[in-house]
Amino acid sequence: MHVKHIALTILLIAVSSTAFGQPKIEVTAVAEKEIKVQEADHTITKRVPATDIESGQELIYTLHYRNVGTDKATNVKLDNPVPQHTAYVSNSAFGEDAEVLVSLDGKHFSKPGQLTYTLKTKDGNTEQQVASPEQFSHLRWALNEVPPGAAGAVGFRVRVK
């Protein structure tokens, strides 16, 4: 059995709507996997912490956020790299009221399906190619605002290489 441990990294950027307001976004992150559990006469799928994982397994990364400040936070961006030794699962990003963006380098973000890169052809010319989900290195969830006391969750799935 080949076991890997995968770290989760989060970057949070929150901007106050006023110069004197005090938004404060707290984020907790969990990495889980799904297992099948037999209960009485049926099987259920249950999420458990992704501690020991194997190649081929699918993991779910979820960021739970809450504004514990006294003012709304605006232009909130939650960034998360796709962990090493994994590949993003196409169309798996989720987050209510969040715009999902992807990146190849963690600096330049675009909507999935619109992210491109330049490829040099054999004849020396260049052409634009649309990046495939397996090439994504980072995800970003952009939230217009998070009112005081409001909370939510965003996340995505990866497959372990």
C-alpha positions, 0 to 999 in steps of 0.5 A, a space after each residue: 500500500 502506497 501512502 501519501 500525506 498531502 498538505 493544504 495551504 490557504 491564502 486569504 485576502 479580505 478588504 474592508 468596505 470602509 477605512 474604519 470597519 473591522 471585518 475579520 475572516 476566519 478560515 478552517 480547512 479540512 481534507 476528507 475522503 469518502 468511504 462506504 459504510 454498511 448500515 443495516 440493509 443499505 450502504 451509505 457514503 461517509 466523509 472521513 479525514 484524509 489522513 492516509 491516502 493512496 494513489 487513485 483516491 479522490 479527496 475533498 478539500 473544504 474551506 469553511 469561512 466566517 466573518 467574525 468582525 464587526 463590518 462586512 468584508 468586501 472583495 474576499 478572495 480565498 486562494 488554494 493551491 492544488 496539492 502536490 501529487 494530485 490533479 484537480 477533478 474537472 467541474 468539482 469546485 463549489 461555493 455558494 455565491 462565489 465565483 470560481 477562478 483557476 490558475 496555472 501559476 497562482 498569480 493569473 486567474 481566469 474562469 475555467 474554460 477560459 484559462 489559456 497558455 502559450 504553446 511553442 509549436 515544432 515550427 517555432 510559431 506559438 499558439 494559444 491553448 486552453 488549459 485542461 483541468 489537470 493543469 490547474 495549479 491553484 483555485 480562487 473563490 471570489 466573494 463580493 462581500 461577507 457580512 458580519 457573522 456570515 459563514 460559508 464553505 467553498 471547496 474542490 476535489 482532487 485525484 491522488 496521482 
